[in-house]
Amino acid sequence: QVQVVESGGGLVQAGGSLRLSCTASGLPFAVSTMAWFRQAPGKEREGVSCINSSGSGTYYADSVKGRFTISRDNAKNTLYLQMNKLEPEDTAIYYCAASAYYTNSYRRACPAVEFGAWGQGTQVTVSS
């Protein structure tokens, strides 16, 4: 059974930091491209960042470049998103997603259709 579970969300003041984690089981994590998406109220889902299976290739949305860092630990089947200098505009539900197969999605800005396994999301709220 495939399970993708996010953790680490919460309430933080603008300028603060949070680290999201995502554990995945029941899928070939080590060969999967992993990604973070987010959706704010009234807005479309946005691809925030993704990372290829080895960790050598990454993509970041322009809105988070220089502030967020994606990483992974294949030995622990865990994906991370370090979020620094948070802004109220970063408030959203953050979703972790796995491709469950080898892809180079990071070269194509992490299209959501290439990710078949999704978590339930974790809320991030940034107060001004």
C-alpha positions as CSV (number, residue, x, y, z in Angstrom):
1,Q,0.0,0.0,0.0
2,V,1.4,3.4,-1.0
3,Q,1.6,6.0,1.7
4,V,2.8,9.5,1.5
5,V,2.8,11.5,4.8
6,E,3.8,15.1,5.3
7,S,4.7,16.7,8.6
8,G,6.2,19.9,9.9
9,G,3.6,22.5,9.0
10,G,2.5,25.1,11.4
11,L,2.1,28.8,12.2
12,V,5.1,31.1,11.9
13,Q,5.7,34.8,11.7
14,A,6.9,36.4,8.6
15,G,10.7,36.1,8.2
16,G,10.7,32.8,10.1
17,S,11.5,29.3,9.1
18,L,9.9,25.8,8.9
19,R,11.1,22.5,7.7
20,L,8.6,20.1,6.1
21,S,9.2,16.4,6.0
22,C,7.6,13.7,3.9
23,T,7.9,10.0,4.3
24,A,6.9,7.6,1.5
25,S,6.3,3.9,1.7
26,G,5.0,1.2,-0.7
27,L,6.8,2.7,-3.7
28,P,10.3,2.7,-5.1
29,F,11.4,5.9,-3.3
30,A,15.0,5.8,-4.4
31,V,14.1,6.0,-8.1
32,S,11.2,8.4,-7.7
33,T,11.3,12.0,-8.4
34,M,9.8,13.8,-5.4
35,A,8.1,17.1,-5.3
36,W,6.4,19.7,-3.1
37,F,3.2,21.4,-4.3
38,R,1.1,24.0,-2.5
39,Q,-2.4,25.3,-2.8
40,A,-3.6,28.5,-1.2
41,P,-7.3,29.3,-0.7
42,G,-8.9,30.4,-3.9
43,K,-5.8,29.7,-5.9
44,E,-4.6,26.9,-8.2
45,R,-2.2,24.3,-7.1
46,E,1.4,25.4,-7.7
47,G,4.5,23.3,-8.1
48,V,7.0,24.6,-5.5
49,S,10.0,22.4,-6.0
50,C,11.0,18.9,-7.1
51,I,14.2,16.8,-6.9
52,N,15.3,13.9,-9.0
53,S,16.1,10.4,-7.6
54,S,19.8,11.1,-6.9
55,G,19.3,14.6,-5.6
56,S,21.5,16.0,-8.4
57,G,18.7,17.8,-10.2
58,T,16.3,20.3,-8.6
59,Y,13.6,22.8,-9.7
60,Y,12.3,25.8,-7.7
61,A,9.4,28.1,-8.5
62,D,10.5,31.7,-9.0
63,S,8.5,32.7,-5.9
64,V,10.6,30.5,-3.6
65,K,14.1,30.6,-5.2
66,G,16.8,31.6,-2.7
67,R,14.4,30.9,0.2
68,F,13.5,27.2,0.0
69,T,15.7,24.2,-0.2
70,I,14.6,20.7,-1.2
71,S,16.6,17.7,-0.2
72,R,16.1,14.0,0.3
73,D,17.5,11.0,2.2
74,N,16.9,7.9,0.2
75,A,18.1,5.7,3.1
76,K,15.2,7.0,5.2
77,N,12.6,7.3,2.3
78,T,12.2,10.9,3.4
79,L,11.9,14.2,1.5
80,Y,12.5,17.6,3.1
81,L,11.7,21.2,2.3
82,Q,13.6,23.8,4.3
83,M,11.7,27.1,4.1
84,N,13.4,30.3,5.2
85,K,12.4,33.9,5.1
86,L,8.8,32.9,5.0
87,E,6.3,35.4,3.7
88,P,2.5,35.7,4.2
89,E,2.2,34.7,0.5
90,D,3.6,31.3,1.4
91,T,0.5,30.5,3.4
92,A,-1.0,27.3,1.8
93,I,-1.5,23.6,2.2
94,Y,1.7,21.9,1.2
95,Y,1.6,18.5,-0.5
96,C,4.3,16.0,-1.1
97,A,4.1,13.9,-4.2
98,A,6.1,11.0,-5.7
99,S,6.5,9.9,-9.3
100,A,7.0,6.3,-8.3
101,Y,9.2,5.9,-11.3
102,Y,12.3,7.5,-12.8
103,T,11.6,10.8,-14.5
104,N,13.5,14.1,-15.2
105,S,10.5,16.2,-14.2
106,Y,12.8,18.8,-12.7
107,R,13.7,19.8,-16.2
108,R,10.1,20.5,-17.0
109,A,9.1,22.5,-13.9
110,C,7.6,19.4,-12.1
111,P,4.3,18.9,-14.0
112,A,1.7,17.5,-11.6
113,V,0.6,14.8,-14.1
114,E,3.9,13.1,-13.6
115,F,3.3,12.4,-9.9
116,G,1.0,9.6,-9.1
117,A,1.2,9.4,-5.3
118,W,0.2,12.3,-3.1
119,G,0.0,13.0,0.6
120,Q,-2.9,14.6,2.4
121,G,-1.1,17.9,2.9
122,T,0.2,19.9,5.8
123,Q,-0.9,23.5,6.6
124,V,1.6,26.3,6.6
125,T,0.4,29.7,7.9
126,V,2.7,32.7,7.9
127,S,1.4,35.7,9.8
128,S,2.4,39.2,9.0
